[in-house]
Amino acid sequence: MSKLKLDLHDIFNKGDQIERALQDIIEEAVAKKIDEIEIIPGKGSGQLKKRVLRFLDQRHIKQLYHRLEKDSKNWGRLFVRFRHE
């Protein structure tokens, strides 16, 4: 299984960079047929995680991935799963 990881700790307060980083990693996953992206918004106030979830919920993004999972043991982590034809 191929995986990518995106840790948002360094850019948590830079809105435009967050969206760009998310867009880039999703495009990379699609292009390289990656199975999973692990996104780490961290725990903090939960605002960054909400922002990531809103980004992933946009129709044009949502059609690119198969499903989204929240880590049950670590709520500061999300998994985006892909299914490639």
C-alpha positions in Angstrom: 0.0 0.0 0.0 1.3 3.4 -0.9 0.9 6.3 1.5 1.6 10.0 1.6 1.7 12.1 4.8 0.9 15.8 5.3 1.7 17.4 8.7 0.1 20.8 9.0 1.7 21.8 12.2 4.2 24.2 10.5 1.5 26.1 8.5 -1.5 25.9 10.9 -2.0 29.6 10.8 -1.4 30.2 7.1 -4.7 29.7 5.5 -3.7 30.0 1.8 -0.8 27.6 2.3 -3.1 25.0 4.0 -5.4 24.9 1.1 -2.5 24.7 -1.4 -0.8 21.9 0.6 -4.1 19.9 0.6 -4.7 20.5 -3.1 -1.1 19.5 -4.0 -1.1 16.3 -2.0 -4.5 15.2 -3.3 -3.3 15.9 -6.9 -0.1 13.9 -6.2 -2.1 11.0 -4.8 -4.3 10.9 -7.8 -1.4 11.2 -10.3 0.7 8.5 -8.6 -2.2 6.3 -7.7 -1.5 6.5 -4.0 -3.8 4.5 -1.7 -3.9 6.7 1.3 -3.0 10.1 2.6 -2.5 10.7 6.3 -3.3 14.3 7.2 -2.2 15.6 10.6 -3.9 18.8 11.6 -2.9 18.2 15.2 -5.1 18.5 18.2 -5.1 22.2 19.2 -8.5 23.9 19.2 -9.9 21.7 16.4 -10.2 24.7 14.1 -7.6 23.4 11.7 -9.2 19.9 11.5 -12.6 21.6 10.7 -10.9 23.6 8.0 -9.4 20.4 6.5 -12.7 18.6 6.7 -14.4 21.5 4.9 -11.8 21.5 2.2 -12.2 17.7 1.7 -16.0 18.1 1.6 -16.0 20.3 -1.5 -17.6 18.5 -4.4 -14.7 18.8 -6.8 -12.3 17.4 -4.1 -14.7 14.8 -2.8 -15.0 13.1 -6.2 -11.3 12.5 -6.2 -11.1 10.2 -3.2 -13.0 7.1 -2.0 -13.5 7.8 1.7 -12.4 9.8 4.7 -11.6 8.2 8.0 -10.9 9.8 11.4 -8.4 8.0 13.5 -10.3 6.6 16.5 -7.2 6.5 18.7 -5.8 9.9 17.7 -8.3 12.7 16.9 -5.5 14.9 15.5 -5.2 12.6 12.5 -7.3 11.9 9.4 -6.9 9.4 6.6 -8.1 10.0 3.0 -8.4 6.7 1.1 -8.4 6.3 -2.6 -9.6 3.7 -4.9 -8.0 3.6 -8.4 -9.7 2.0 -11.4 
